[in-house]
Amino acid sequence: MELNFWIAVTHVAVVIAGVVGFYWLINSITKCVDQEQILVRHNEAYLRLRQGMVLGPVIATITTVPQGMHYWGSVGWVALAFCIGAFWSVVGHWVVDWIFLSRRTSAFDDTNVSIATAKLGFSVAMGIVTAAAFIGSAPNRVTGLVSLGVFTSLAAAGLLLTLTAFSTLLRIKAVSGSRTSLRQHLLSDNPAAGWYALAALVPASFVLGAAMAGDFTTWGDSLKGFGLAVAVALVGSLAGALFIDLTILTGKGFTLWGILDRRETSGAKLLLSFMVAATLPVALVVNQYVA
């Protein structure tokens, strides 16, 4: 089909306008001033929270922007994808707080960098699964919209379940020593803990997104396939982390748990890199068997 130049330009304009408008809206509501937070206070936590609120919605549009450039109705899908990504980037702020701060909500200008990094990871991960949800077709528009809402919500629950499982893995190991839970590491603003959360959330989003990227068949088949993907994300992420711990993080104190106890951000970033590398081929296989 012939692409319409002006529709393509409009797609891009919608995303750019969405970023500017959403960013302005957040700053207006929270009464935060970027110059004060970033240039004067050097608030790294504020910066990462804002990064998540920019990246999440934009990532959510990466599958809708290049599609449908031959009809004007596609502009609405781009806007919808952005709005869903923006919604989850804000909800993620409160959900992560609810899990790790004992149902207490932190301010948008809070200075805890590790928790802000976890929120950044959740925003990016939800952007990935939202983008995947727009791949494929449904029997009708109503079914498509309902399934979009249902499966993005289930994906959010799956991501949080994976993050909780990682925290449990750390807590089990902590029984025999002075090590603490992931929640305690995050509350103490351990910089490695934020990257640890990223290593749990982003790779899991690849697997969940792979299960969502495809044509909708029936509710039974779709839910069954997505449930399988959640299981793969959970078991695969934990098994992958343990395998990396046994084969890559082999130095004294340079283990899955040691990098947290020693607040080693370099080791946590290495874990994130290997987790992403290990998960991508798994996601491709999941897409072929589930989606």
C-alpha positions as CSV (number, residue, x, y, z in Angstrom):
1,M,0.0,0.0,0.0
2,E,1.2,3.5,-0.8
3,L,2.3,5.4,2.3
4,N,1.0,8.9,2.9
5,F,3.7,11.4,3.8
6,W,1.4,13.6,5.8
7,I,0.0,10.7,7.8
8,A,3.6,9.7,8.6
9,V,4.4,13.2,9.7
10,T,1.3,13.3,11.8
11,H,2.2,10.1,13.6
12,V,5.6,11.6,14.6
13,A,3.9,14.9,15.6
14,V,1.5,13.1,17.8
15,V,4.3,11.4,19.7
16,I,6.3,14.6,20.0
17,A,3.3,16.6,21.2
18,G,2.4,13.8,23.6
19,V,5.8,13.8,25.2
20,V,5.8,17.6,25.6
21,G,2.2,17.8,26.8
22,F,2.5,14.9,29.2
23,Y,5.8,16.2,30.7
24,W,4.3,19.7,31.1
25,L,1.2,18.2,32.7
26,I,3.2,16.1,35.2
27,N,5.3,19.1,36.2
28,S,2.2,21.3,36.5
29,I,0.5,18.8,38.8
30,T,3.5,18.0,41.0
31,K,4.7,21.7,41.1
32,C,8.2,20.5,40.4
33,V,10.8,22.7,38.6
34,D,13.3,20.8,36.5
35,Q,16.0,23.4,36.8
36,E,15.9,23.3,40.6
37,Q,15.7,19.5,40.8
38,I,18.3,18.7,38.2
39,L,20.7,21.6,38.0
40,V,20.6,22.9,41.6
41,R,19.8,19.9,43.8
42,H,21.3,17.4,41.3
43,N,18.4,15.1,42.1
44,E,19.3,11.9,40.2
45,A,16.1,10.1,41.5
46,Y,14.0,12.9,40.0
47,L,15.8,12.6,36.7
48,R,15.3,8.9,36.4
49,L,11.6,9.2,37.3
50,R,11.2,11.8,34.6
51,Q,13.2,9.5,32.2
52,G,10.7,6.8,32.8
53,M,7.8,9.1,32.1
54,V,9.3,10.1,28.8
55,L,10.6,6.7,27.6
56,G,7.6,4.5,28.6
57,P,5.0,6.3,26.5
58,V,7.3,6.6,23.5
59,I,8.3,3.0,23.6
60,A,4.6,2.1,23.7
61,T,4.2,3.7,20.3
62,I,7.0,1.9,18.4
63,T,4.6,-0.6,16.7
64,T,1.8,1.9,15.9
65,V,3.9,4.7,14.4
66,P,5.1,2.7,11.4
67,Q,1.7,1.0,10.8
68,G,-1.3,2.3,9.0
69,M,0.4,5.2,7.2
70,H,-2.1,4.8,4.4
71,Y,-5.2,5.9,6.4
72,W,-5.9,8.7,8.8
73,G,-7.6,6.5,11.4
74,S,-4.1,5.1,12.3
75,V,-3.4,8.4,14.1
76,G,-5.9,7.5,16.8
77,W,-4.1,4.2,17.5
78,V,-0.8,6.1,17.9
79,A,-2.4,8.4,20.4
80,L,-4.0,5.5,22.2
81,A,-0.7,3.7,22.5
82,F,1.0,6.8,23.9
83,C,-1.8,7.4,26.4
84,I,-1.6,3.8,27.7
85,G,2.1,4.1,28.1
86,A,1.7,7.4,29.9
87,F,-1.0,5.9,32.2
88,W,1.3,3.0,33.2
89,S,4.3,5.2,33.8
90,V,2.2,7.2,36.4
91,V,0.5,4.1,37.9
92,G,4.0,2.5,38.2
93,H,5.1,5.3,40.5
94,W,2.4,4.4,43.0
95,V,2.5,0.6,42.5
96,V,6.3,0.4,43.1
97,D,5.8,2.6,46.2
98,W,2.9,0.4,47.4
99,I,5.1,-2.8,47.2
100,F,8.3,-1.5,48.6
101,L,7.3,1.4,50.9
102,S,4.6,-0.5,52.8
103,R,1.7,1.3,50.9
104,R,3.3,4.7,51.5
105,T,3.6,7.0,48.5
106,S,6.8,9.0,47.9
107,A,6.9,12.5,46.4
108,F,7.7,13.0,42.7
109,D,10.8,14.9,43.8
110,D,12.0,12.1,46.2
111,T,15.7,11.6,46.4
112,N,15.8,7.7,46.6
113,V,17.7,6.8,43.4
114,S,17.3,3.0,43.7
115,I,13.5,3.2,43.9
116,A,13.4,5.7,41.1
117,T,15.4,3.3,39.0
118,A,12.9,0.5,39.7
119,K,10.1,2.9,38.6
120,L,12.1,3.7,35.4
121,G,12.4,-0.1,34.7
122,F,8.6,-0.6,35.2
123,S,7.8,2.3,32.8
124,V,10.1,0.9,30.1
125,A,8.8,-2.6,30.6
126,M,5.2,-1.5,30.3
127,G,6.1,0.4,27.2
128,I,7.5,-2.7,25.7
129,V,4.4,-4.9,26.5
130,T,2.0,-2.1,25.4
131,A,3.8,-1.9,22.0
132,A,3.6,-5.6,21.6
133,A,-0.1,-5.6,22.4
134,F,-0.8,-3.5,19.3
135,I,0.7,-6.2,17.0
136,G,-1.9,-8.4,15.4
137,S,-5.6,-8.2,14.8
138,A,-8.9,-9.0,16.6
139,P,-12.3,-10.1,15.3
140,N,-13.7,-6.6,15.9
141,R,-12.7,-3.3,17.4
142,V,-14.5,-3.8,20.7
143,T,-12.8,-7.1,21.3
144,G,-9.5,-5.6,20.3
145,L,-9.8,-2.7,22.8
146,V,-11.0,-4.9,25.7
147,S,-8.3,-7.4,25.1
148,L,-5.8,-4.6,25.0
149,G,-6.8,-3.4,28.4
150,V,-7.1,-6.9,29.9
151,F,-3.7,-8.1,28.7
152,T,-1.7,-4.9,29.5
153,S,-3.1,-5.1,33.0
154,L,-2.2,-8.8,33.3
155,A,1.3,-7.9,32.0
156,A,1.7,-5.3,34.7
157,A,0.7,-8.0,37.3
158,G,3.1,-10.4,35.7
159,L,6.0,-7.9,35.9
160,L,5.3,-7.2,39.5
161,L,5.1,-10.9,40.3
162,T,8.5,-11.4,38.6
163,L,10.0,-8.5,40.7
164,T,8.5,-10.1,43.8
165,A,10.0,-13.5,42.9
166,F,13.4,-11.9,42.5
167,S,13.0,-10.3,46.0
168,T,12.0,-13.7,47.4
169,L,15.1,-15.3,45.8
170,L,17.3,-12.8,47.6
171,R,15.4,-13.3,50.9
172,I,15.9,-17.1,50.8
173,K,19.6,-16.7,50.4
174,A,19.6,-14.2,53.2
175,V,18.5,-16.8,55.8
176,S,22.1,-17.8,56.3
177,G,23.9,-14.5,56.9
178,S,23.5,-10.8,57.5
179,R,22.1,-10.1,54.0
180,T,18.9,-8.2,53.7
181,S,15.9,-8.3,51.4
182,L,15.6,-6.4,48.1
183,R,13.0,-4.1,49.8
184,Q,15.5,-3.2,52.5
185,H,18.2,-2.6,49.9
186,L,15.9,-0.2,48.0
187,L,14.8,1.6,51.1
188,S,18.5,2.2,52.0
189,D,19.0,3.6,48.5
190,N,21.5,0.9,47.5
191,P,22.4,1.9,43.9
192,A,22.8,-1.7,42.9
193,A,19.3,-2.6,44.0
194,G,17.7,-0.4,41.3
195,W,19.7,-2.1,38.6
196,Y,18.7,-5.4,40.1
197,A,15.1,-4.4,39.7
198,L,15.7,-3.4,36.1
199,A,17.3,-6.9,35.5
200,A,14.0,-8.4,36.7
201,L,11.5,-6.2,34.9
202,V,12.9,-5.5,31.4
203,P,13.8,-9.1,30.5
204,A,10.4,-10.3,31.7
205,S,8.7,-7.7,29.6
206,F,10.3,-9.2,26.5
207,V,8.7,-12.6,27.2
208,L,5.3,-11.2,28.1
209,G,5.4,-8.9,25.1
210,A,6.3,-11.8,22.8
211,A,3.2,-13.6,24.1
212,M,1.0,-10.6,23.4
213,A,2.3,-9.9,19.9
214,G,-0.1,-11.7,17.6
215,D,-3.7,-12.2,16.5
216,F,-6.4,-12.6,19.1
217,T,-8.2,-15.9,18.7
218,T,-10.4,-16.8,21.7
219,W,-10.3,-15.7,25.3
220,G,-9.6,-19.2,26.4
221,D,-6.6,-19.7,24.1
222,S,-5.3,-16.2,24.7
223,L,-5.4,-16.4,28.4
224,K,-3.9,-19.9,28.4
225,G,-1.0,-18.7,26.2
226,F,-0.4,-15.6,28.3
227,G,-0.4,-17.7,31.5
228,L,2.2,-19.9,30.0
229,A,4.3,-16.8,29.1
230,V,4.0,-15.6,32.8
231,A,5.3,-19.0,34.0
232,V,8.2,-18.8,31.5
233,A,9.0,-15.3,32.5
234,L,9.0,-16.2,36.2
235,V,10.9,-19.5,36.0
236,G,13.1,-18.4,33.2
237,S,14.2,-15.2,34.9
238,L,15.0,-16.9,38.2
239,A,16.8,-19.8,36.5
240,G,18.7,-17.4,34.3
241,A,19.7,-15.3,37.3
242,L,21.0,-18.4,39.1
243,F,22.8,-19.6,36.0
244,I,24.5,-16.3,35.5
245,D,25.4,-16.3,39.2
246,L,27.1,-19.8,38.8
247,T,28.8,-19.2,35.5
248,I,29.6,-15.4,35.2
249,L,29.5,-13.9,38.6
250,T,32.1,-16.2,40.0
251,G,34.6,-14.0,41.8
252,K,34.8,-13.8,45.6
253,G,32.0,-11.6,46.7
254,F,31.0,-11.1,43.1
255,T,27.8,-13.0,43.2
256,L,24.1,-12.3,42.7
257,W,23.8,-11.5,46.4
258,G,27.3,-10.1,46.9
259,I,26.9,-7.3,44.4
260,L,24.0,-6.0,46.4
261,D,25.7,-6.4,49.8
262,R,28.7,-4.5,48.5
263,R,26.5,-1.9,46.6
264,E,28.3,-2.8,43.3
265,T,26.5,-1.0,40.5
266,S,28.9,-2.4,37.9
267,G,28.1,-6.0,38.8
268,A,24.4,-5.2,38.8
269,K,24.6,-3.7,35.3
270,L,26.5,-6.8,34.1
271,L,23.7,-8.9,35.5
272,L,21.2,-6.7,33.6
273,S,23.1,-7.1,30.3
274,F,23.3,-10.9,30.6
275,M,19.6,-11.2,31.6
276,V,18.6,-9.2,28.5
277,A,20.9,-11.3,26.3
278,A,19.5,-14.5,27.7
279,T,15.9,-13.5,27.5
280,L,15.7,-12.3,23.9
281,P,16.0,-15.7,22.3
282,V,13.5,-17.1,24.8
283,A,11.0,-14.4,23.9
284,L,11.3,-15.3,20.2
285,V,10.5,-18.9,20.9
286,V,7.6,-17.9,23.1
287,N,6.2,-15.7,20.3
288,Q,6.2,-18.7,17.9
289,Y,4.5,-21.1,20.3
290,V,2.1,-18.8,22.2
291,A,1.2,-15.7,20.1
